[in-house]
């Protein structure tokens, strides 16, 4: 008890010191934008000014008065947009070591350190917020908090902690001798039956999860399961969604196969991630329930290339080549039928920082560049339930801005070359180069 009292006393001292250090006048910045993409209205505003006070937008428009004490940032030669949101990342994962058993050779904590590298790359690519849908060792929770506390640069993270799945399913670790590891349970995200599923949700939330991720079907990179087969039952998924809702959390569902997609939508998940096989009924259900599709086109392209280059295990390569054509067709059909779509890439399957190539793939599937940008801003913010402060540049919103030279509405590939990044009123990239942010 004495040790606990000492820790609490120290926490209060450091908290008071931090509050004192942050006291004083808020920094005011005025950004002059040559072209501003109004993502809510789907239009472009010429010669706009954005006034930022502290971490929030104070004013936006063509007739905004610049405060006398404001620092002026001239982006008159740029197109300015809200910071991008990627709603499907694995920011503490890295494909550089291949898709094998590399995690078995790494010490606890290694993943969070990998995440520090990935977070910086992601932020400098223009992604100021991500939804991280699964990480071991609570590494995304640790990284989220370190970024929030100013220890390392990175995007704002909506973290899931452990993904939830069934024994032997996509979210489990399969293919090894049973005596090599301890069998995982609800605390690790592996649940069988309604009671265990509810316990798993509560456990993730207790230790910091902002969102719940489930594996509703099999996957490509998991051993021993069919890529499209259902895993959780409808009753288990309903219990997960209801338990999460009691704690004001949403549920994201990894889902490839048709039956698993339909059950997840009926259970009330917020998003179907991947959504490889969609028919007319699945699309009707998604529109009826307001379910978002997070297409992760980059992940499909990456695993197909890995299969063709011989970098995947034979069973993973076969599944990648099987499912990818269905996914291309399903995404195009979803676009044509007006399904809610939020930008998401599955970064971690491919290198972080390359996320913006998803815009190109979305446009190739039939979206306009404006629709693709909206998917990564206003639509993604709605999926996160944070549309009142993220995904747009309006008074009171968090000051997340990115800028590119040229017109991305004519050439969406320009979004892969972001020259300016501001997150929460702090500039992290300017004139194409990273800006050193002093941590006090």
N, C-alpha and C positions, 0 to 999 in steps of 0.2 A: 504493500500500500504506500510505503514511504517513497519508493521509486516512482509509482504512478503519480503521486502528488507533485514530485519534483518535475516530472515530464509536463504535467498540466501547467505548472507555474512557468516553466520555460516557454511553453507554447503561447501563454498569455503575453510574456515579455516580447517575444518575436512578433506576435500579432500587433502589439502596440507600436513596436518600432516600424513595422511595415506600413501601418496606417499613417504614422508621422512622416515617413519618407515620401508617401504619395500625396501628402497635403500640398496645397498651393494652387495657383491658377492652372486651369486646363489648357492644354496646347490647342491652338486653333490653326487649321490648315485649310486653304482654299485651292481646290483643284480646277484648273481651267481645261475643259474637255473640248477638243475640236468636234467630236461626234460622241454622243452619249446614247447607248442602246437602252431605251425604255422597255424593259422586258415585260412589264405588266400590260402595256398598251400595244406591244409589238411594233414599235416604230423607232425612228432615230431622231434625236434632237440635236440640231447643230449649235455649236458654240454655247455650251452649257457650263455652269459653275456649280461645283459641289463644295459646300462648306462643312468641314468636319470639326467638331468640338470634342476633345477627348477621344473616346472610342466610338462615338455615334455621329451619324449624319445630322447636321443642324438645318441645312437648307439645300435645295436643288432647284435649278431652273436657269432660264436665259436672262432673267433680270435680277439675279441675286446680288445683293450688295456685299462686297468683300470687306470684312472687318479690318480696321486699320492695323491691328496687331497680328494679323494672320500671316503665316508663312504661305507663299504662293508656289504651287507646283504647276508648271506649264506643260500640259499634255495636249496643246492645241493641234499638234500634228498626229494625234492618236485617236483611236476608237476606244472609248471607256465603257466598261460593263461591270455589273456586280461580280464579286468573287465567285468562282465556280464551286459547285458542290458535287462531290463524287459519293454516291450513296451505296457503293459496294467496294470496299477495299479490305485488304489484309495487310495493314501497314507495318506489322512487325514480322512479316514473312518476306522471303526473298528467293527468287528462282535461280540465283547465280550458282548454287550448289547442285542444281538438278532437282528432280522430284523424287528423291530416294529417302534414305533413312538419316539424313543429315542431322535432324533434331536429336537423335539418340546420342550423338557425339558432342553435343553442346551443353555447356553448364547452364543451370537455372540463371535467368537474368540476361542471357545472351540475346534473346529475342527483342527485349526492350531496347538494347543498345543498337541492334540492327534497325529498329524502329526510328531511332533518332536520325540516322542517315536518311531513311526513307521519308520521314516527315519533312525534312528540309527540302529534299528534291520535290516533293509533292507541293509544298507551299510555293516554291519558286516557279513551278509550272503553272501557277495561277489558281490552285485549288485551296481555298481558304477554310473550307469545312469538309470533313469526310464522315461517312457512317462506316465504322469498322465492324464488319460482321463476322467476328470470330478471331480469337487469339488465345494461345495457351499461356499458362503461368501468370494470368492476369496482366500480361505485358501491355495490352492496349489501355488498360485502366491506369497503369503506372505512367505510360507515355502521355496519355490525356492530361493527367494531373501535372506532369512536369512542364508540358507546353502551357497549360493554363497558368501555372505559377511563374512562368517566365524563365525557366531554367534552360530550355532549348527552343529553337524556332520550329514551328510546324503549324499545320492546319488545326482548327478547332475539331475535336474528335467526339463523335457520338459513338460510344463504345458498347460492344456486346459481351465482352469477356468470352467465356466458353460457348461455342455453338452447341445446340441441343440436338441429340440424335438417339437412335436406338442402338442396342448392342449389335455390333457387326455391321452397322450402317455407315453412311457417308461421313458422319461426324465422329465416328469411332476410329481407333487405330487398329488396322486389321493386317493379317498376313504373317504375324509373328507367333512363335511358340508361346503357349499360355503361361509358362513358368518364367518368362523373361520380364514380365511387367505385372503390376497389381491391376486387377480388373477394375476399370473405372465405373463410377456410379453417378448419382445425381449431382454431387458436388463438382464432378468433372464434366457435366453436361450430358451424361449417358443415362437415359431413363426408359423404363419399360412399364407401361400401364399408367393410368390416370394419376394415381397418387405420387408416383415417382416423377412424373412430368411436372406436376404442380410444385413438388419440392425442388426440382432443378431450377425452375423459373425463380422461385423465391430466393434460392441460394445465390444465383447470379445477381439479382437485384440487391440483396443484402450487402454484397461486396462491390457494388458500384456500377452495375450494368445500366446503361441508358436505354438500350433497346434489346430485344430478345431475338436471337437468330435460331431458326430450326432447319433441319434437313428433312424436308417432306418426301424427297425421293433419293434414289441413288445418285452417284456423281461420276465424273470422268476419272479423277485422280485418286479414287479410293479403291482398294483391293476388295474383291469378293462380292461386290453388289452390281446388279444391273443398273445402267445409267438412268433408266426411266421408271424403275419400279417404285411403288409407294412404300413408305417406311412407317412413319407414325400413322395410327388410325385416325379417322375423323374425330372420334371422341377424345383421343389424346390431344389432338390439335386444338379442339374447342376448349379443352381445359387449360391449355397453355395460353391461348389468346385471352381467355377470361381472367386467369390469374395475373397475367401481365397488365391487363386493363385496370384491375383493382389497384395497381401501383402506378397507374398513368404511364404505362410503357406500351409501345407498339411492337408488333412481331413481323420480322422479315423471314420469308420462306425460300430457301434454296429449293428449286423444283424444276425438273426437266420433263418428266413424263406426264401424260395427259391426266390420268386418274389422280395422281398426287397433286397436280395443279388445281384441279377442280375441288378436291377435298380441302385444300388449304384456303382457297377462296371462300368456300362455304363456311369454313371455320372462323373466318373474319380476319385473316392476316392483312397487314397493311400493304405488303408488296410481294410479288412473285419475282424472284431473282433468277435470271437465265430464261425461264419460260420457253423452253425449247420446242415444245409440242403444243400448239394451240389449235383447237377446232372452233367451229361456230358457237358451240355451247360454252366453251371456256371463255371465249371473248364476251359472249352475252353475260355470263356470270361476273366477269371482271368489271364490266361497265355497270352492271346492276349494283355491285357492292362498292364501287369506287376504288377498286384495287389497282395499284400501280404495277406496271411492268418495268423491271430494271434489267435491260437487255444484255449487258456485259458482252457486247460484240467482240471487244478486244480479247477477252479470255478465249472465246471460240477460235478466233484467228490464231492465237498463240499456241493452243494445244494442237490444232491441226498441223501447224508448222513443226511443232515438236514431234508429232507422230511421223510426218514425212521425212524429217531429218534424223529419225532414229533415236531421239532423246527421251522418249517415253518408254515405260515398260510395255511389253506387247499387249497386255490386257487393257492398259490405259489408252494406248494408241488406237486399238480397235474401237473403244467406246467414243473417243474423240472424233474419229472419222464417221462413225455411225450417226452421232447426234448433230454435228455441225450443219449439214444441209437442212435438217428440219428447223433448226434455230433461225437460219437465215430467212426461210419462208415464213415462219411464225412471226418474226419481228416485222417484216414487211406487211403482213396481214393485219397485225395489231395497229400499225401506223395508219393504214387505209381505213380502219374501222373506228378510229378515235379513242382507243384505249389510253388511259392515263399513263404517261411514260416519264420516268425520272432517270436522269443520267447515272450510270454506274458501270464500272469497268472490270472489277475483280483484280485490280492491281495487286501484285504479289504473285499471281500466276505469270505475269510478265513484269519487267522492271518498273519500279515506281518512277514517277516523273514523266512518263510517256502517256499519261492518262488522256491527254487532249486528242489523241488520234481517234478516240471514240466518236468525236464530232464528225469526222470524215465518214466513218462507217454508218452513222445514223443518217447522214444525208444521202449516202449511196442507197440506203434502204427506203428512201422516199420522203424523209423529213426535209423541210426547208432549213437553211442555216439558222433562221430566227427560231424555229421550233426546237432545234437542237440546243441552242443557247438557252431557251426558256426551260428545257428539260433539266439543264444544269444549274438553274437559278430558281425561278419562282416555283416550278413544279417540284424540284428536289426539296425546297424548303417546306412545301405543303406536306410532302411525304414525311418529313421529319417532325411535322407539327410545330414548326418554328417560323411560319410564314409571316408573323408579325414583327420579326426582327432580322430575318435572313433572306437572301435571294433577290433583293431589290435595293435600289438606292432611293430611299424615301426618308423624310424627316423621322428621327427616332430610331432608325434601323442601325445595326452595327455597320461601321464604316469599312466594308470589305470591297475593294476596287481592284480591277485588273485592266490593263490597256495593251493594245497591239497597234502597230503601224499598219495602215491600209484599211481595207473594208472586209471584215470577216463575213459579211452577209453576201459578198460576191465570191470570196475564196475562204472557205471554212478552215483550210489548212493553216491559215495565219494564226489560228488559236493555239497552234503548237509552238509559237514563238512569242510568248508573252514577254513584254519589255518592262512592265510596271506591276508591282503587287503591293497592295496595302491591306493589312488585316487588322481590324479593330483600331483603326487610326494610326497604326505604326507601319512605316514603309520598310519593306523587306527586299524590294528589287526596284531599281530605277535605271533607265537607259540601258536595259538589258543585262545589268550586272547586279549581283547580290549586294545588299547594303548591310554592313555590320551593325547589329543592334546591340547596344551596350546593356548588359544585365546588371542592375544595381542590387 
